[in-house]
Amino acid sequence: MVNIAYLSHPSAWGLTALFAYQTAVTRNFNVHGQWMIRSYLITFTFVLVRVPNPIRRWREMSDLNFGIVLALLMFLCYFGADLVLNWREITIKRAA
């Protein structure tokens, strides 16, 4: 049986890249830039997961724990970057 964690990462990357491509084709470049950033961040989680490979406890992590860590990293990279990039829009008070 295939672990869902091993499918979630390539699926998230593929979907964000597909949305970025579709927005570029329709010439919606502002939204395209947002989807490209998301795609790069999902790609960055691939690197983040492999950097600690020299650490023995990391390499010997169970599949369940690895799936949880991968999901958390993807969530933090995806939504954390959205929060940072849009912080001004989130926190600014709008004139009534």
Secondary structure in CASP SS format (residue, H / E / C, confidence):
PFRMAT SS
TARGET T0000
AUTHOR 0000-0000-0000
METHOD secondary structure of the structure
MODEL  1
M C 1.00
V C 1.00
N C 1.00
I H 1.00
A H 1.00
Y H 1.00
L H 1.00
S H 1.00
H H 1.00
P H 1.00
S H 1.00
A H 1.00
W H 1.00
G H 1.00
L H 1.00
T H 1.00
A H 1.00
L H 1.00
F H 1.00
A H 1.00
Y H 1.00
Q H 1.00
T H 1.00
A H 1.00
V H 1.00
T C 1.00
R C 1.00
N C 1.00
F H 1.00
N H 1.00
V H 1.00
H H 1.00
G H 1.00
Q H 1.00
W H 1.00
M H 1.00
I H 1.00
R H 1.00
S H 1.00
Y H 1.00
L H 1.00
I H 1.00
T H 1.00
F H 1.00
T H 1.00
F H 1.00
V H 1.00
L H 1.00
V H 1.00
R H 1.00
V C 1.00
P C 1.00
N C 1.00
P C 1.00
I C 1.00
R H 1.00
R H 1.00
W H 1.00
R H 1.00
E C 1.00
M C 1.00
S C 1.00
D H 1.00
L H 1.00
N H 1.00
F H 1.00
G H 1.00
I H 1.00
V H 1.00
L H 1.00
A H 1.00
L H 1.00
L H 1.00
M H 1.00
F H 1.00
L H 1.00
C H 1.00
Y H 1.00
F H 1.00
G H 1.00
A H 1.00
D H 1.00
L H 1.00
V H 1.00
L H 1.00
N C 1.00
W H 1.00
R H 1.00
E H 1.00
I H 1.00
T H 1.00
I C 1.00
K C 1.00
R C 1.00
A C 1.00
A C 1.00
END
